Amino acid sequence: MTDIRLTIEDLHKTYPPRGRKDPGTEVLRGVNLEVHDGEFLSIVGPSGAGKTTLLRCISGLLAPTSGRVLLDNQEITAPPREIALVFQDYSRSLYPWMNVGKNIALPLRAQGLDKGEIAKRVESCLASVGLEGAAGRYPWQLSGGMQQRVAIARAIAYQPEVMVLDEPFASVDAQTRNDLEDLLLQVRQETGATFVFVTHDVDESVYLSDRVAILSQTPSHIEEIVPIGLPADRNQLETRALPEFSELRAHIFGTIRNLVVPTNTPPEYTI
Ligand SMILES: Nc1ncnc2c1ncn2[C@@H]1O[C@H](COP(=O)(O)OP(=O)(O)OP(=O)(O)O)[C@@H](O)[C@H]1O
C-alpha cells in the first residue's frame, strides 16, 4: 500500500464577518482527502468552490476553522519547510529588482545553505526548466512562460517533498501551457515529489494527474475522486487522443456541470 503524505481531516473553513451585517462566509464544510506519497492529485470544481481556500489551508497559510491537515502525520499549523508553493501570478511571486539567480537563491539562503551549494542548485534547477544561463537576467526581461519556469525552478531548488500549485498556467498562452504541463511531469519524474494542483481546466487535470478530486459548490466537500488510469508516460498528442481521455474529461465535466446551480452567467468550463 502507498504511504500517505498528506491527510485532510474533516476540514471546515468559515471566513469571519467583514461587517456587522455580514454573517461570514462558510467555504469548506467537511473536506476529507488523502494524498499519497509521489502522487499527482488535481483539485477541480465549480467557480468559487473554495479550491484556493483549501490549498491555503493545506500549505499552512490559512488556519482552518476546524479539522486538521497532517503532513507525514504531523499537524500543519504554519507553512512547513517541506511544502513549496507556485501561484498563478508569477509577476507578483518573483522580485523584479532581483535577477533570476537571486530570486531562486533567496529561500536557499534563508535555509542556511553555503554559497557554493546555492550556486550549484540555481544552475541545475535552471537547467531542469530549460533556462540554462538565465541566472543574470531580470524577471521583466523574460516572457510570462519563462517567468513561470523561474517560479518552478525556485520551488524545486528548495527540494520540497510536496509541491502545491494554484492555477499556475492560467495566465500563459495555450502552447506555453502545454510546454509547462510537460515540464511539470518531467519535474515530477526527476524529484519524486508529491503534487497538489488546482486548475479550472478539466483537460489539464486529466492530462497531469493520477487522481482528480472534484469539490462541490460551497460550503464544499469532496464530491468525487476520479482515478485517472491513463498510461504513466503522457504525451500531449497521443494521451489527449485516447478514448479513455475523452471519457474521463466528459465524466468530470458532467459532474461539475451537475453541481452548478444554473445562473445567467456563462459556464466557465468548456468541453
Ligand atoms: N479572505 C476572504 N475573506 C472572505 N471571503 C473570502 C476570502 N477569500 C475567499 N473568500 C470567499 O470564499 C469563496 C471561495 O473562494 P476561493 O478563492 O477559495 O474559491 P476558488 O474555488 O479558488 O475560486 P475560483 O474558482 O474563482 O478560483 C468565495 O466566495 C470567496 O469570495
The ligand as an SDF file (V2000), in Angstrom:
LIG
                    3D

 31 33  0  0  0  0  0  0  0  0999 V2000
  -10.2280   36.3630    2.6390 N   0  0  0  0  0  0  0  0  0  0  0  0
  -11.5130   36.0970    2.3780 C   0  0  0  0  0  0  0  0  0  0  0  0
  -12.4960   36.6360    3.1300 N   0  0  0  0  0  0  0  0  0  0  0  0
  -13.7920   36.3710    2.8790 C   0  0  0  0  0  0  0  0  0  0  0  0
  -14.2170   35.5560    1.8860 N   0  0  0  0  0  0  0  0  0  0  0  0
  -13.2880   35.0060    1.1020 C   0  0  0  0  0  0  0  0  0  0  0  0
  -11.8930   35.2480    1.2930 C   0  0  0  0  0  0  0  0  0  0  0  0
  -11.1910   34.5510    0.3500 N   0  0  0  0  0  0  0  0  0  0  0  0
  -12.1140   33.9110   -0.3890 C   0  0  0  0  0  0  0  0  0  0  0  0
  -13.3670   34.1840    0.0510 N   0  0  0  0  0  0  0  0  0  0  0  0
  -14.6290   33.6450   -0.4900 C   0  0  0  0  0  0  0  0  0  0  0  0
  -14.5670   32.2330   -0.3860 O   0  0  0  0  0  0  0  0  0  0  0  0
  -15.1780   31.6210   -1.5090 C   0  0  0  0  0  0  0  0  0  0  0  0
  -14.2070   30.6340   -2.1360 C   0  0  0  0  0  0  0  0  0  0  0  0
  -13.1030   31.3420   -2.6650 O   0  0  0  0  0  0  0  0  0  0  0  0
  -11.8390   30.5890   -3.2700 P   0  0  0  0  0  0  0  0  0  0  0  0
  -10.9640   31.6170   -3.8890 O   0  0  0  0  0  0  0  0  0  0  0  0
  -11.2400   29.6990   -2.2490 O   0  0  0  0  0  0  0  0  0  0  0  0
  -12.5410   29.6740   -4.3790 O   0  0  0  0  0  0  0  0  0  0  0  0
  -11.9410   29.1020   -5.7430 P   0  0  0  0  0  0  0  0  0  0  0  0
  -12.6430   27.8180   -5.9870 O   0  0  0  0  0  0  0  0  0  0  0  0
  -10.4560   29.0420   -5.6860 O   0  0  0  0  0  0  0  0  0  0  0  0
  -12.3920   30.2510   -6.7290 O   0  0  0  0  0  0  0  0  0  0  0  0
  -12.1070   30.3870   -8.2940 P   0  0  0  0  0  0  0  0  0  0  0  0
  -12.8580   29.2840   -8.9560 O   0  0  0  0  0  0  0  0  0  0  0  0
  -12.6680   31.7300   -8.6230 O   0  0  0  0  0  0  0  0  0  0  0  0
  -10.6290   30.3150   -8.4820 O   0  0  0  0  0  0  0  0  0  0  0  0
  -15.6140   32.7420   -2.4400 C   0  0  0  0  0  0  0  0  0  0  0  0
  -16.9690   33.0000   -2.2000 O   0  0  0  0  0  0  0  0  0  0  0  0
  -14.7590   33.9090   -1.9760 C   0  0  0  0  0  0  0  0  0  0  0  0
  -15.4230   35.1360   -2.1910 O   0  0  0  0  0  0  0  0  0  0  0  0
  1  2  1  0
  2  3  1  0
  2  7  2  0
  3  4  2  0
  4  5  1  0
  5  6  2  0
  6  7  1  0
  6 10  1  0
  7  8  1  0
  8  9  2  0
  9 10  1  0
 10 11  1  0
 11 12  1  0
 11 30  1  0
 12 13  1  0
 13 14  1  0
 13 28  1  0
 14 15  1  0
 15 16  1  0
 16 17  2  0
 16 18  1  0
 16 19  1  0
 19 20  1  0
 20 21  2  0
 20 22  1  0
 20 23  1  0
 23 24  1  0
 24 25  2  0
 24 26  1  0
 24 27  1  0
 28 29  1  0
 28 30  1  0
 30 31  1  0
M  END
$$$$
